[in-house]
Amino acid sequence: MKHLSRFPKLSAAQYQHKLQLPSGRRRCVIDTDARNEIDDQFALAWALLSQDALNIEAVYAAPYSFLRRWHELQAAARAKANPDNASDEHKALLATYEAQLSRLERTGVDISDRAQLDPQAVTLVEPGRGMELSYREILLVCEKIGIDFESKVFRGSDRYLENYDAPVVSEAAAHLVETARTASAESPLYVLAIGALTNVASALLLAPEIIERVVVVWTAGYPTTITNIAQPSFNMEQDMLASQLLFDCGVPLVYLPGFHVGAQLSLSLPEMAAWVKGAGEIGDYLYWLYTNNPHFHFLGLKGHFGRSWIIWDLINIAWLIKPGWVPTYLKDSPYLSVDRRWYRLASPRHPIREGLDINRDAIFRDFFRKLAAAAR
């Protein structure tokens, strides 16, 4: 825990001030793995169309990779084929991936063939490649909206953290440090993190003093009150060192759980056809993403009948635009273990703010209205 001694200790009054609900036009940066799925593009578009409420100073490309999920899927398949010789770890993976394996078998997909699982070549990629794809996707979303944001878009980490003594130096981390230093305790910089935390954690390690000037808003996983589930959470599991640092270093944090809270932000194909398709270039592009979801191949899904898709990452944008759309409460920071479980420690920890519920309809109404207004 030697790395934690680098960080200043904030007072109760500092936390109370920094974790109050935001108001006015807020300074923020967005850290996004924009090509890993389809929800980041929705979140980024909504943010860019909400600059009356958000002063967006930069957008950072975060790394991502689904290679770990692919390796786990293959291990689960081996356990299914030879259960008597499977380890407990691989049996647990089979429980997680069994339905997916069955779907893939029915569709005739060879799970050892990377091209069949990822024909768009955007999911089963190395972290650095994921970051580069995200960088290009951010620029594409800006172009579709008709906003020249290129000077405010920065490449991020090309790999995940390997230890706390070696933060990943990148344009994004350097810019975050520089921008945070222009903020203040009274008027903090909000860091909207909707991917793996490598860029954010690296900036904190490079300049620990900036925890006095920023508030990190991050979405991942289950509520911290659920301590007996180690459900996979993509934003969390990719870079566990970075995820753990967020809860340990004392940075003011707004944690918005994906499961049960963000998971309510689902959209169906009829809603996409009614409210997104035809809403300018960006609306048509978001509709194309929805109907050409790269994860359908990997998950063995066919078609959209009776199916919706969760647009998770809107939750961060929603909270900063209008905190009442995502009710939150204050609580002690939990301890996040390497096995992705939450633990409550006996001794008090610094406070965080955590999401409790969400107003799904109000969020989508605002999103749809802004798409329509931008298309006029």
Residue frames relative to the residue before (quaternion, step in Angstrom):
aa qw qx qy qz dx dy dz
M 1.0000 0.0000 0.0000 0.0000 0.00 0.00 0.00
K 0.3133 0.7851 -0.4911 0.2102 3.59 1.25 0.23
H 0.6119 0.5828 -0.3564 0.3985 3.58 1.04 -0.72
L 0.6291 0.5651 -0.3423 0.4096 3.59 1.11 -0.60
S 0.5739 0.6021 -0.3804 0.4042 3.59 1.19 -0.45
R 0.5699 0.6036 -0.3822 0.4059 3.60 1.22 -0.31
F 0.6886 0.5186 -0.2823 0.4209 3.56 1.10 -0.65
P 0.4816 -0.6528 0.4894 0.3200 3.60 -0.96 0.76
K 0.3990 -0.6888 0.5503 0.2521 3.55 -1.21 0.57
L 0.2636 -0.7806 0.5492 0.1398 3.55 -0.61 1.13
S 0.4723 -0.6728 0.4974 0.2772 3.54 -1.15 0.67
A 0.6644 -0.4829 0.3767 0.4284 3.55 -1.28 0.25
A 0.6379 0.5296 -0.3269 0.4536 3.57 1.03 -0.76
Q 0.6314 0.5303 -0.3343 0.4564 3.60 1.02 -0.73
Y 0.6638 0.4883 -0.3064 0.4765 3.56 0.94 -0.87
Q 0.6353 0.5380 -0.3340 0.4420 3.56 0.94 -0.85
H 0.6843 0.4759 -0.2859 0.4728 3.57 0.96 -0.84
K 0.7115 0.4742 -0.2744 0.4400 3.58 0.80 -1.00
L 0.7435 0.4065 -0.2218 0.4825 3.59 1.06 -0.71
Q 0.3922 0.6832 -0.5137 0.3398 3.57 1.17 0.36
L 0.6060 -0.5656 0.4003 0.3905 3.56 -1.17 0.47
P 0.4513 -0.7215 0.4541 0.2636 3.61 -0.79 0.97
S 0.0402 -0.7724 0.6332 0.0289 3.53 -1.26 0.51
G 0.7178 0.3917 -0.3116 0.4840 3.57 -1.23 0.38
R 0.6544 -0.4780 0.3886 0.4385 3.56 -1.31 -0.20
R 0.2312 -0.8378 0.4886 0.0763 3.54 -0.43 1.27
R 0.4032 -0.6667 0.5681 0.2650 3.58 -1.04 0.80
C 0.1320 0.8053 -0.5679 0.1079 3.58 -0.85 0.89
V 0.1690 -0.7018 0.6708 0.1702 3.50 -1.43 0.22
I 0.2721 -0.7567 0.5758 0.1476 3.57 -1.18 0.60
D 0.1192 -0.7805 0.6128 0.0322 3.56 -0.82 1.07
T 0.1069 0.8517 -0.4879 0.1584 3.57 -0.25 1.29
D 0.2886 -0.6978 0.6263 0.1937 3.55 -1.14 0.77
A 0.1111 -0.9142 0.3849 0.0611 3.48 0.84 1.22
R 0.7424 0.3917 -0.2525 0.4814 3.66 1.09 -0.31
N 0.4655 0.7104 -0.4450 0.2840 3.59 1.21 -0.08
E 0.7898 0.0643 0.0103 0.6098 3.56 1.14 -0.66
I 0.5914 -0.5691 0.3966 0.4112 3.63 -1.00 -0.70
D 0.5870 0.6288 -0.3776 0.3428 3.62 1.15 -0.38
D 0.5823 0.5914 -0.3831 0.4054 3.61 1.06 -0.61
Q 0.6439 0.5284 -0.3286 0.4452 3.58 0.98 -0.80
F 0.6178 0.5232 -0.3360 0.4813 3.59 1.05 -0.73
A 0.6774 0.4984 -0.2946 0.4537 3.58 0.86 -0.98
L 0.6692 0.4975 -0.3027 0.4616 3.56 0.91 -0.91
A 0.6411 0.5195 -0.3263 0.4611 3.59 0.95 -0.84
W 0.6618 0.5063 -0.3106 0.4573 3.59 0.88 -0.92
A 0.6466 0.5166 -0.3218 0.4599 3.58 0.96 -0.85
L 0.6837 0.4909 -0.2911 0.4547 3.58 0.87 -0.93
L 0.6838 0.4495 -0.2742 0.5051 3.58 1.18 -0.54
S 0.6847 0.4561 -0.2627 0.5042 3.60 1.33 0.02
Q 0.2980 0.8037 -0.4792 0.1887 3.57 1.10 0.58
D 0.4577 0.6148 -0.4799 0.4269 3.56 1.25 0.30
A 0.7404 0.3593 -0.1995 0.5318 3.58 1.18 -0.60
L 0.7750 0.2981 -0.1374 0.5400 3.59 1.13 -0.69
N 0.2042 -0.7385 0.6318 0.1167 3.55 -0.91 0.98
I 0.0977 -0.8400 0.5333 0.0192 3.57 0.14 1.34
E 0.1907 -0.8312 0.5172 0.0725 3.56 -0.39 1.23
A 0.7980 -0.0716 0.0498 0.5963 3.59 1.19 -0.41
V 0.1782 -0.7262 0.6469 0.1498 3.51 -1.37 0.33
Y 0.1701 -0.8071 0.5630 0.0518 3.57 -0.78 1.08
A 0.3630 -0.7145 0.5597 0.2109 3.55 -1.06 0.83
A 0.1962 -0.7940 0.5698 0.0805 3.57 -0.67 1.14
P 0.5163 -0.6298 0.4724 0.3371 3.60 -1.15 0.50
Y 0.0570 0.7747 -0.6296 -0.0116 3.56 -1.28 0.34
S 0.0562 0.7781 -0.6248 0.0333 3.54 -1.28 0.43
F 0.2275 -0.7654 0.5883 0.1278 3.56 -0.98 0.91
L 0.3321 0.7678 -0.4964 0.2318 3.59 1.20 0.28
R 0.6065 0.5533 -0.3591 0.4439 3.58 1.05 -0.71
R 0.6543 0.5045 -0.3132 0.4684 3.59 0.94 -0.87
W 0.6297 0.5344 -0.3323 0.4556 3.59 1.04 -0.75
H 0.6634 0.4935 -0.3034 0.4737 3.59 0.92 -0.90
E 0.6411 0.5097 -0.3240 0.4735 3.60 1.04 -0.76
L 0.6225 0.5409 -0.3338 0.4567 3.58 1.02 -0.79
Q 0.6674 0.4948 -0.2997 0.4691 3.58 0.95 -0.87
A 0.6382 0.5122 -0.3262 0.4732 3.59 1.04 -0.76
A 0.6306 0.5239 -0.3290 0.4686 3.58 1.04 -0.76
A 0.6358 0.5283 -0.3255 0.4590 3.59 1.03 -0.79
R 0.6410 0.5106 -0.3264 0.4711 3.59 1.01 -0.76
A 0.6433 0.5144 -0.3205 0.4678 3.57 1.03 -0.77
K 0.6435 0.5168 -0.3191 0.4658 3.58 1.04 -0.74
A 0.6865 0.4859 -0.2779 0.4642 3.58 1.01 -0.84
N 0.8048 0.1179 -0.0263 0.5812 3.59 1.06 -0.71
P 0.0621 -0.8651 0.4963 0.0374 3.63 0.58 1.12
D 0.6169 0.5785 -0.3583 0.3956 3.61 1.03 -0.67
N 0.7590 0.3521 -0.1960 0.5114 3.58 1.09 -0.67
A 0.4720 0.6879 -0.4357 0.3380 3.59 1.26 0.14
S 0.4560 -0.6642 0.5213 0.2812 3.56 -1.08 0.76
D 0.6562 -0.4931 0.3822 0.4246 3.57 -1.26 0.29
E 0.6231 0.5497 -0.3339 0.4451 3.57 1.04 -0.78
H 0.7054 0.4518 -0.2664 0.4768 3.57 0.90 -0.91
K 0.5905 0.5404 -0.3656 0.4750 3.60 1.14 -0.51
A 0.6344 0.5145 -0.3258 0.4760 3.57 1.05 -0.76
L 0.6354 0.5127 -0.3296 0.4741 3.59 1.03 -0.72
L 0.6173 0.5429 -0.3486 0.4502 3.58 1.03 -0.71
A 0.6293 0.5293 -0.3378 0.4580 3.58 1.00 -0.78
T 0.6719 0.4972 -0.2908 0.4656 3.58 1.07 -0.74
Y 0.8105 0.3237 -0.1218 0.4727 3.57 0.88 -0.98
E 0.4050 0.7609 -0.4583 0.2166 3.62 1.21 -0.12
A 0.6675 0.4912 -0.3159 0.4620 3.61 0.87 -0.85
Q 0.6409 0.5157 -0.3215 0.4689 3.57 1.02 -0.81
L 0.6416 0.5226 -0.3237 0.4587 3.59 0.95 -0.83
S 0.6477 0.5188 -0.3219 0.4557 3.58 0.97 -0.82
R 0.6485 0.5089 -0.3238 0.4643 3.57 0.95 -0.81
L 0.6673 0.5048 -0.3006 0.4577 3.57 0.92 -0.90
E 0.6254 0.5271 -0.3343 0.4683 3.58 1.05 -0.74
R 0.6650 0.5123 -0.3091 0.4470 3.60 0.93 -0.87
T 0.7166 0.4257 -0.2501 0.4926 3.58 1.08 -0.69
G 0.5016 -0.7018 0.3968 0.3137 3.58 1.28 0.08
V 0.4018 0.7192 -0.4759 0.3079 3.58 1.17 0.49
D 0.3222 -0.7163 0.5900 0.1869 3.56 -0.97 0.92
I 0.3099 -0.8046 0.4727 0.1819 3.60 -0.29 1.22
S 0.6020 0.5376 -0.3781 0.4533 3.59 1.21 -0.12
D 0.6285 0.5274 -0.3220 0.4724 3.57 1.31 -0.26
R 0.3614 -0.7706 0.4910 0.1857 3.54 -0.30 1.30
A 0.6588 0.5322 -0.3140 0.4291 3.59 0.96 -0.84
Q 0.6462 0.5106 -0.3284 0.4625 3.61 1.06 -0.67
L 0.6978 0.4585 -0.2677 0.4808 3.58 1.01 -0.76
D 0.8034 0.1525 -0.0478 0.5736 3.58 1.11 -0.64
P 0.0335 -0.8532 0.5202 0.0168 3.62 0.56 1.11
Q 0.6629 0.4834 -0.3141 0.4777 3.62 1.15 -0.47
A 0.3229 -0.7799 0.4747 0.2494 3.61 1.33 -0.16
V 0.5258 0.6334 -0.4159 0.3866 3.57 0.89 0.96
T 0.7060 0.4436 -0.2860 0.4722 3.64 1.16 -0.15
L 0.7578 0.3256 -0.1942 0.5310 3.61 0.80 -0.97
V 0.3489 0.7260 -0.4933 0.3285 3.53 0.59 1.26
E 0.5793 -0.5536 0.4580 0.3851 3.56 -1.29 0.31
P 0.6674 -0.5333 0.3291 0.4022 3.63 -1.11 0.56
G 0.6640 0.5059 -0.3161 0.4509 3.59 0.93 -0.80
R 0.6313 0.5068 -0.3238 0.4897 3.56 1.08 -0.70
G 0.6227 0.5391 -0.3309 0.4605 3.57 1.05 -0.77
M 0.6382 0.5174 -0.3245 0.4688 3.58 1.00 -0.79
E 0.6708 0.4963 -0.3075 0.4573 3.59 0.88 -0.89
L 0.6379 0.5064 -0.3277 0.4787 3.60 1.00 -0.77
S 0.6369 0.5243 -0.3221 0.4645 3.58 1.05 -0.75
Y 0.6156 0.5460 -0.3393 0.4560 3.58 1.00 -0.82
R 0.6859 0.4716 -0.2858 0.4748 3.59 0.85 -0.95
E 0.6484 0.5283 -0.3225 0.4433 3.58 1.02 -0.78
I 0.6020 0.5486 -0.3537 0.4600 3.59 1.04 -0.74
L 0.6704 0.4917 -0.2942 0.4714 3.58 0.89 -0.94
L 0.6429 0.5286 -0.3252 0.4489 3.58 1.02 -0.77
V 0.6405 0.5117 -0.3263 0.4705 3.59 0.95 -0.83
C 0.6371 0.5177 -0.3261 0.4688 3.59 0.95 -0.84
E 0.6518 0.5195 -0.3092 0.4579 3.57 0.97 -0.88
K 0.6621 0.5129 -0.3086 0.4510 3.59 0.94 -0.89
I 0.6681 0.4727 -0.2960 0.4925 3.58 1.11 -0.62
G 0.4357 -0.6971 0.4580 0.3384 3.56 1.16 -0.59
I 0.5139 0.6144 -0.4188 0.4278 3.56 1.17 0.66
D 0.2973 -0.7342 0.5829 0.1812 3.58 -0.90 0.92
F 0.0977 0.8237 -0.5421 0.1345 3.55 -0.15 1.33
E 0.3296 0.8070 -0.4627 0.1616 3.59 1.29 -0.02
S 0.6710 0.5087 -0.3082 0.4427 3.60 0.97 -0.80
K 0.7077 0.4387 -0.2538 0.4923 3.58 1.26 -0.29
V 0.6021 0.5383 -0.3569 0.4693 3.59 1.28 0.17
F 0.0625 -0.8314 0.5510 -0.0349 3.58 -0.75 1.09
R 0.4652 -0.6510 0.5261 0.2880 3.54 -1.09 0.78
G 0.2760 -0.7797 0.5461 0.1331 3.53 -1.10 0.80
S 0.8286 -0.2362 0.1803 0.4745 3.53 -1.25 -0.57
D 0.3135 -0.7507 0.5518 0.1836 3.56 -1.07 0.77
R 0.7603 0.1576 -0.1229 0.6181 3.57 1.33 0.17
Y 0.5454 -0.6013 0.4661 0.3517 3.56 -1.30 0.17
L 0.6501 -0.4999 0.3915 0.4174 3.57 -1.29 0.28
E 0.2127 -0.7717 0.5852 0.1294 3.56 -1.03 0.79
N 0.7659 -0.1314 0.0421 0.6280 3.57 1.22 -0.47
Y 0.6266 -0.5948 0.3650 0.3470 3.56 -1.21 0.49
D 0.6254 0.5301 -0.3478 0.4549 3.59 1.23 -0.16
A 0.7457 0.3331 -0.1970 0.5423 3.57 1.28 -0.08
P 0.0755 -0.8027 0.5913 0.0198 3.60 0.33 1.19
V 0.4664 -0.6731 0.4964 0.2880 3.56 -1.11 0.70
V 0.2680 -0.7782 0.5521 0.1337 3.57 -0.47 1.24
S 0.1453 0.7760 -0.5973 0.1414 3.57 -0.85 1.01
E 0.6744 -0.4529 0.3765 0.4454 3.55 -1.32 0.15
A 0.6629 0.5276 -0.3091 0.4321 3.57 0.93 -0.91
A 0.6772 0.4877 -0.3018 0.4609 3.58 0.82 -0.97
A 0.6583 0.5071 -0.3111 0.4612 3.59 0.95 -0.86
H 0.6678 0.4925 -0.3078 0.4656 3.58 0.94 -0.84
L 0.6263 0.5346 -0.3420 0.4528 3.59 1.00 -0.75
V 0.6381 0.5111 -0.3286 0.4728 3.60 0.95 -0.82
E 0.6734 0.5057 -0.2929 0.4528 3.57 0.84 -0.99
T 0.6930 0.4748 -0.2799 0.4648 3.57 0.90 -0.94
A 0.6323 0.5378 -0.3346 0.4461 3.58 0.98 -0.81
R 0.6508 0.5336 -0.3210 0.4344 3.58 0.99 -0.76
T 0.6495 0.4871 -0.3256 0.4846 3.61 1.22 -0.30
A 0.5795 0.5512 -0.3786 0.4659 3.59 1.29 -0.11
S 0.2774 -0.7510 0.5729 0.1756 3.57 -1.29 -0.04
A 0.6626 -0.4894 0.3782 0.4224 3.53 -1.28 0.22
E 0.6706 0.4981 -0.2893 0.4674 3.57 1.10 -0.72
S 0.7868 0.1366 -0.0551 0.5994 3.58 1.08 -0.73
P 0.0751 -0.8625 0.4994 0.0321 3.60 0.39 1.24
L 0.4646 -0.6149 0.5565 0.3104 3.50 -1.40 0.25
Y 0.2639 -0.7588 0.5760 0.1512 3.57 -0.80 1.02
V 0.1815 -0.7722 0.6050 0.0685 3.55 -0.82 1.08
L 0.1425 -0.8069 0.5716 0.0437 3.56 -0.29 1.29
A 0.0422 -0.8290 0.5559 -0.0435 3.56 -0.16 1.34
I 0.0261 0.8168 -0.5725 0.0663 3.58 -0.54 1.19
G 0.6850 0.3725 -0.2982 0.5506 3.54 1.03 0.87
A 0.7422 -0.2849 0.2823 0.5369 3.55 -1.18 -0.58
L 0.4749 -0.7422 0.4233 0.2108 3.55 -1.04 0.86
T 0.2840 0.8103 -0.4886 0.1552 3.60 1.20 0.22
N 0.6657 0.4969 -0.3121 0.4610 3.60 0.86 -0.91
V 0.6858 0.4922 -0.2819 0.4560 3.55 0.88 -0.99
A 0.6741 0.4895 -0.2993 0.4651 3.59 0.85 -0.94
S 0.6383 0.5256 -0.3339 0.4526 3.59 0.99 -0.78
A 0.6405 0.5118 -0.3262 0.4706 3.58 0.99 -0.79
L 0.6524 0.5108 -0.3157 0.4624 3.60 0.97 -0.82
L 0.6716 0.4836 -0.2968 0.4765 3.59 1.01 -0.76
L 0.6478 0.5187 -0.3173 0.4590 3.58 1.08 -0.69
A 0.8011 0.0535 0.0087 0.5960 3.58 1.07 -0.75
P 0.1713 -0.8459 0.4947 0.1020 3.61 0.40 1.20
E 0.5999 0.6052 -0.3616 0.3782 3.59 1.10 -0.61
I 0.5832 0.6112 -0.3913 0.3650 3.61 1.12 -0.40
I 0.4756 0.6504 -0.4703 0.3602 3.64 1.17 -0.08
E 0.6055 0.5511 -0.3552 0.4511 3.61 1.23 -0.30
R 0.7629 0.3855 -0.1725 0.4895 3.59 1.24 -0.35
V 0.7288 0.3892 -0.2327 0.5131 3.62 1.23 -0.08
V 0.1491 -0.7038 0.6765 0.1575 3.50 -1.44 0.23
V 0.2247 -0.7754 0.5782 0.1179 3.58 -0.69 1.09
V 0.1086 -0.7621 0.6369 0.0414 3.57 -0.95 0.98
W 0.0561 0.8320 -0.5389 0.1194 3.60 -0.40 1.25
T 0.1600 -0.7763 0.6020 0.0966 3.55 -1.12 0.71
A 0.2912 0.7198 -0.5903 0.2205 3.56 -1.02 0.93
G 0.9019 0.1884 -0.0461 0.3860 3.49 -1.38 0.29
Y 0.7095 -0.4331 0.3691 0.4157 3.49 -1.37 -0.49
P 0.6393 -0.4680 0.4148 0.4474 3.59 -1.28 0.16
T 0.5471 -0.6457 0.4231 0.3234 3.58 -1.07 0.67
T 0.5511 0.5954 -0.4023 0.4242 3.60 1.26 -0.09
I 0.6507 0.4786 -0.3173 0.4968 3.60 1.23 -0.34
T 0.0627 -0.8695 0.4892 -0.0269 3.54 -0.12 1.33
N 0.7015 0.4891 -0.2743 0.4399 3.61 1.21 -0.17
I 0.6507 0.4763 -0.3220 0.4960 3.60 1.24 0.31
A 0.1245 -0.7677 0.6249 0.0683 3.55 -0.92 0.95
Q 0.0652 0.8336 -0.5411 0.0899 3.56 0.85 1.03
P 0.5293 -0.6337 0.4446 0.3472 3.61 -0.89 0.81
S 0.0077 -0.7603 0.6492 -0.0229 3.53 -0.99 0.95
F 0.4187 -0.7628 0.4284 0.2434 3.53 -0.33 1.29
N 0.6752 0.4961 -0.3137 0.4467 3.61 0.81 -0.93
M 0.6944 0.4775 -0.2726 0.4642 3.58 1.07 -0.73
E 0.7504 0.4797 -0.2478 0.3813 3.56 0.67 -1.13
Q 0.5643 0.6319 -0.4017 0.3476 3.60 1.09 -0.58
D 0.7983 0.0555 0.0122 0.5996 3.57 0.92 -0.93
M 0.1590 -0.8411 0.5112 0.0775 3.56 0.25 1.28
L 0.6033 0.5513 -0.3766 0.4363 3.61 1.02 -0.63
A 0.6648 0.4889 -0.3007 0.4782 3.57 0.97 -0.85
S 0.6478 0.5220 -0.3223 0.4517 3.59 0.95 -0.84
Q 0.6654 0.4993 -0.3033 0.4647 3.58 0.92 -0.87
L 0.6258 0.5543 -0.3405 0.4304 3.58 0.97 -0.83
L 0.6162 0.5810 -0.3543 0.3964 3.58 0.96 -0.83
F 0.7430 0.4022 -0.2231 0.4863 3.59 0.97 -0.81
D 0.7004 0.4886 -0.2638 0.4485 3.60 1.21 -0.41
C 0.6981 0.5421 -0.2927 0.3649 3.59 0.94 -0.85
G 0.5336 -0.6625 0.3924 0.3498 3.59 1.21 -0.26
V 0.4030 0.7012 -0.5007 0.3086 3.61 1.18 0.12
P 0.5131 -0.6187 0.4791 0.3528 3.64 -0.94 0.74
L 0.0501 -0.8394 0.5352 -0.0805 3.54 -0.63 1.22
V 0.1201 -0.7141 0.6841 0.0878 3.49 -1.18 0.81
Y 0.0934 -0.8110 0.5774 0.0093 3.57 -0.44 1.25
L 0.0972 -0.8102 0.5781 -0.0042 3.56 -0.65 1.18
P 0.3124 -0.7917 0.4901 0.1883 3.62 -0.14 1.25
G 0.4381 -0.6856 0.5193 0.2613 3.52 -1.09 0.78
F 0.7282 0.4082 -0.2372 0.4968 3.56 0.76 -1.05
H 0.8183 0.1870 -0.2269 0.4940 3.53 -1.03 1.04
V 0.7526 0.3206 -0.2030 0.5382 3.63 1.03 -0.67
G 0.7596 0.3359 -0.1948 0.5217 3.60 0.39 -1.18
A 0.5909 0.6083 -0.3588 0.3901 3.58 1.13 -0.61
Q 0.5724 0.5857 -0.3838 0.4266 3.60 1.23 -0.23
L 0.6130 0.5744 -0.3426 0.4206 3.60 1.24 -0.31
S 0.2602 0.7834 -0.5218 0.2149 3.58 0.69 1.06
L 0.1574 -0.7668 0.6175 0.0770 3.53 -1.20 0.70
S 0.2976 -0.7413 0.5770 0.1699 3.56 -1.09 0.79
L 0.6662 -0.5011 0.3728 0.4075 3.55 -1.29 0.30
P 0.6417 0.5059 -0.3559 0.4535 3.69 0.88 -0.70
E 0.6392 0.5056 -0.3355 0.4724 3.61 1.02 -0.69
M 0.6335 0.5226 -0.3303 0.4652 3.56 1.00 -0.77
A 0.6679 0.4993 -0.3011 0.4626 3.58 0.96 -0.87
A 0.7044 0.4842 -0.2680 0.4445 3.58 0.99 -0.82
W 0.8439 0.2554 -0.0680 0.4669 3.58 0.83 -0.99
V 0.7355 0.3916 -0.2288 0.5033 3.61 1.18 -0.35
K 0.6655 0.4858 -0.3054 0.4774 3.58 0.82 -0.97
G 0.7960 0.2775 -0.2196 0.4911 3.55 -0.89 0.97
A 0.5762 0.5737 -0.3811 0.4401 3.59 1.27 -0.11
G 0.7785 -0.3200 0.1622 0.5150 3.56 0.53 1.21
E 0.7475 -0.3844 0.2868 0.4596 3.56 -1.33 -0.08
I 0.6735 0.4936 -0.3176 0.4493 3.57 0.91 -0.83
G 0.6318 0.5271 -0.3391 0.4560 3.60 1.00 -0.72
D 0.6661 0.4899 -0.3011 0.4750 3.58 0.93 -0.86
Y 0.6455 0.5127 -0.3318 0.4586 3.58 1.03 -0.72
L 0.6479 0.5036 -0.3235 0.4711 3.60 0.95 -0.81
Y 0.6246 0.5194 -0.3369 0.4760 3.59 1.06 -0.72
W 0.6356 0.5191 -0.3323 0.4649 3.60 0.97 -0.80
L 0.6364 0.5224 -0.3328 0.4597 3.59 0.94 -0.83
Y 0.6573 0.5257 -0.3124 0.4405 3.55 0.90 -0.95
T 0.7525 0.3942 -0.2100 0.4839 3.58 0.91 -0.90
N 0.7256 0.3107 -0.2242 0.5715 3.59 1.31 -0.02
N 0.0986 0.8454 -0.5146 0.1038 3.54 1.05 0.87
P 0.3898 -0.7562 0.4667 0.2417 3.64 -0.51 1.10
H 0.6276 0.5631 -0.3461 0.4115 3.59 1.16 -0.40
F 0.4998 0.6593 -0.4375 0.3523 3.59 1.17 -0.28
H 0.6400 0.5210 -0.3320 0.4568 3.60 0.99 -0.77
F 0.6922 0.4830 -0.2802 0.4572 3.57 0.84 -0.99
L 0.7273 0.4280 -0.2389 0.4803 3.59 1.01 -0.78
G 0.4447 -0.7081 0.4480 0.3165 3.59 1.25 -0.18
L 0.4193 0.7097 -0.4611 0.3285 3.59 1.14 0.59
K 0.1429 -0.7820 0.6041 0.0551 3.54 -1.09 0.79
G 0.8670 0.0547 -0.0523 0.4926 3.57 -0.71 1.08
H 0.4710 -0.6934 0.4921 0.2348 3.54 -1.37 0.24
F 0.3825 0.7449 -0.4858 0.2504 3.61 1.23 0.05
G 0.8568 0.0516 -0.0667 0.5087 3.56 -0.83 1.05
R 0.6322 0.5360 -0.3152 0.4622 3.57 1.24 0.36
S 0.1180 -0.7503 0.6420 0.1049 3.56 -1.17 0.61
W 0.2721 -0.7399 0.5861 0.1870 3.57 -1.30 0.16
I 0.4079 -0.7279 0.5000 0.2320 3.57 -0.92 0.93
I 0.2079 -0.7578 0.6100 0.1025 3.55 -0.85 1.04
W 0.1790 -0.8751 0.4405 0.0901 3.52 0.76 1.26
D 0.7690 0.4828 -0.2345 0.3472 3.52 0.58 -1.24
L 0.4425 0.6692 -0.4716 0.3660 3.58 1.22 0.06
I 0.5514 0.6661 -0.3907 0.3158 3.58 1.12 -0.62
N 0.6509 0.5162 -0.3293 0.4489 3.62 0.96 -0.77
I 0.6571 0.5012 -0.3062 0.4725 3.54 0.95 -0.91
A 0.6357 0.5502 -0.3224 0.4350 3.57 0.97 -0.91
W 0.6778 0.5011 -0.3114 0.4387 3.59 0.82 -0.96
L 0.7062 0.4553 -0.2880 0.4594 3.60 0.91 -0.81
I 0.6260 0.5140 -0.3521 0.4689 3.61 1.06 -0.60
K 0.7958 -0.0804 0.1173 0.5886 3.58 0.82 -1.04
P 0.3158 -0.8043 0.4674 0.1869 3.61 0.00 1.26
G 0.6032 0.5845 -0.3612 0.4050 3.59 1.11 -0.54
W 0.5792 0.5786 -0.3788 0.4316 3.58 1.21 -0.34
V 0.7611 0.2004 -0.1230 0.6045 3.59 1.22 -0.48
P 0.2075 -0.8093 0.5362 0.1207 3.62 0.14 1.22
T 0.0660 -0.8023 0.5930 -0.0196 3.55 -0.97 0.95
Y 0.1346 -0.7678 0.6160 0.1137 3.56 -1.31 0.17
L 0.4807 -0.6600 0.5006 0.2877 3.55 -1.28 0.42
K 0.1059 0.7745 -0.6165 0.0940 3.55 -1.07 0.81
D 0.6147 -0.5260 0.4185 0.4127 3.58 -1.27 0.20
S 0.5242 -0.6187 0.4805 0.3340 3.55 -1.08 0.71
P 0.3488 -0.7238 0.5488 0.2309 3.60 -0.91 0.84
Y 0.4537 -0.6047 0.5506 0.3541 3.53 -1.37 -0.12
L 0.2139 -0.7663 0.5968 0.1042 3.57 -0.87 0.99
S 0.2409 -0.7993 0.5371 0.1207 3.57 -0.54 1.17
V 0.6668 -0.5135 0.3609 0.4019 3.53 -1.28 0.31
D 0.6597 0.4849 -0.3185 0.4777 3.62 1.20 -0.39
R 0.5392 -0.6822 0.3574 0.3409 3.57 1.32 0.47
R 0.5182 0.6003 -0.4361 0.4253 3.58 1.12 0.69
W 0.4165 -0.6852 0.5411 0.2536 3.53 -1.24 0.59
Y 0.0533 -0.7757 0.6280 0.0312 3.56 -1.08 0.77
R 0.2924 -0.7212 0.5991 0.1886 3.55 -1.10 0.75
L 0.2847 -0.7777 0.5416 0.1440 3.56 -0.75 1.08
A 0.6015 -0.5903 0.4045 0.3551 3.56 -1.17 0.62
S 0.7179 0.4033 -0.2511 0.5089 3.58 0.93 -0.85
P 0.5671 -0.6217 0.4127 0.3486 3.62 -1.00 0.77
R 0.2084 -0.7515 0.6143 0.1201 3.55 -1.15 0.69
H 0.6640 -0.4717 0.3784 0.4397 3.57 -1.30 0.08
P 0.5258 -0.6526 0.4368 0.3270 3.62 -1.12 0.52
I 0.0990 -0.7245 0.6733 0.1093 3.51 -1.39 0.40
R 0.3556 -0.6747 0.5822 0.2818 3.56 -1.30 0.13
E 0.0918 -0.8263 0.5557 0.0038 3.57 -0.80 1.03
G 0.5003 -0.6646 0.4801 0.2784 3.57 -1.08 0.83
L 0.2117 -0.8062 0.5494 0.0587 3.52 -1.01 0.94
D 0.7926 -0.0341 0.0829 0.6031 3.58 1.04 -0.79
I 0.1956 -0.7873 0.5734 0.1145 3.58 -1.26 0.01
N 0.3239 -0.7174 0.5843 0.1974 3.56 -1.12 0.73
R 0.2455 -0.8325 0.4828 0.1167 3.52 0.24 1.35
D 0.7127 0.4797 -0.2829 0.4267 3.59 0.73 -1.02
A 0.6438 0.5200 -0.3307 0.4536 3.61 0.95 -0.81
I 0.6386 0.5311 -0.3218 0.4545 3.58 1.01 -0.80
F 0.7141 0.4403 -0.2736 0.4704 3.59 0.79 -0.95
R 0.5914 0.5533 -0.3814 0.4457 3.61 1.05 -0.59
D 0.6644 0.4938 -0.3051 0.4708 3.57 0.92 -0.88
F 0.6416 0.5282 -0.3120 0.4605 3.57 0.99 -0.86
F 0.6832 0.4832 -0.2901 0.4644 3.60 0.84 -0.98
R 0.6535 0.5227 -0.3207 0.4438 3.59 0.93 -0.86
K 0.6838 0.4799 -0.2981 0.4618 3.56 0.93 -0.83
L 0.5905 0.5392 -0.3639 0.4776 3.59 1.10 -0.60
A 0.6819 0.4933 -0.2919 0.4544 3.58 0.86 -0.98
A 0.6546 0.5140 -0.3144 0.4564 3.60 0.95 -0.85
A 0.6698 0.5051 -0.3008 0.4535 3.59 0.97 -0.83
A 0.6651 0.5209 -0.2986 0.4440 3.58 1.17 -0.58
R 0.5548 0.6337 -0.3921 0.3698 3.62 1.22 -0.33
